[in-house]
Amino acid sequence: MIFQRRIVQLLALLMEIGWSGVASSPTDEGALRAGHGEHGEPGHQEPHKDSYSTFASEFLESRYLSDDGYPFPTAPPVDPFAKIKVSDCGVTKGCIRYGKPGCDAETCDYFLSYRRIGTDVEYEMSADTDGWVAVGFSSDKKMGGDDVMGCVHDDNGRVRIHHFYNVGQWAKEIKRNPARDEEGIFENNRVTCRFKRPLYVPREETLVDLHLSWYYLFAWGPAIQGSITRHDIDSPPVSDHMISIYKYEDIFMPSTAYQTFNSPLCLLLIVALTFYLLMGTP
């Protein structure tokens, strides 16, 4: 408002006048004379008063103020979420893809990558869901007694990293969360996240040492008010062998819709049918 801006300008003027009045007081006049030599040569002066009044007046100039006469707020810088690079799979990081052949981090039903960074392991996860996506570390390929890291999309649009422990078929959230440098995004009906976790941790039931090899359990599903619910598929996929973070593999696992055509019996039937059609009947 104009009235408020007038008040701010008046305050700036009073500050300048106040400095002038202080400079003209008897005490400061003696100090000013003391700043000259015996013969009146200019000596060392204190320029901070003039510089302070100049700074104050410049700070209160209109270019630093909004139309209402208040300083503009300074917004913190926002770094956009860097897309997951699948070109690095099998080279500088390991990847596991579940879905349609040839899918990537934006089109697979489920995607996971891992790589070592110093004493940490960086994970990237993505799934075709609006709720949550998770990876579990198992010693027996079965759900139960597993250390789980999950990325959950809450009702405020944020994606947060949580730490869980599988008790049977139920995931219990653990307060101790080893994740750091976490970031996530919900976009195009996909939950995507990235975080680091220490390679070595103190021995504890709910945390595993990632320098050891584990079967990886993959799961995703809906969330209600930021809490995870049952996963989307009855039998979540699991890696067919133990994964080592020291070996960067690029593993593809066909989803259920494509597994039928990969079974040996189905392939044999296709070959037989093709042979029959080519040879014809007598």
Secondary structure, DSSP 4 states (H G I P E B T S, - for coil): -HHHHHHHHHHHHHHHHHHHHHHTSHHHHHHHHHTB-TTS-B----THHHHHHHHHHHHTSGGGB-TTSSBPP-PPP-PPPPPP-GGGBTTTBEEEEEESTT--TTTSSEEEEEEEETTEEEEEEEES-SSEEEEEEESSSSSSS-EEEEEEE-TTS-EEEEEEEEETTEEEE-S----EEEEEEEETTEEEEEEEEESS---BTTB--TTS-BEEEEEEE-EETTEE-S-SSSS--B-SS-B-TTS--EEEEE-HHHHGGGSHHHHHHHHHHHHHHHH---
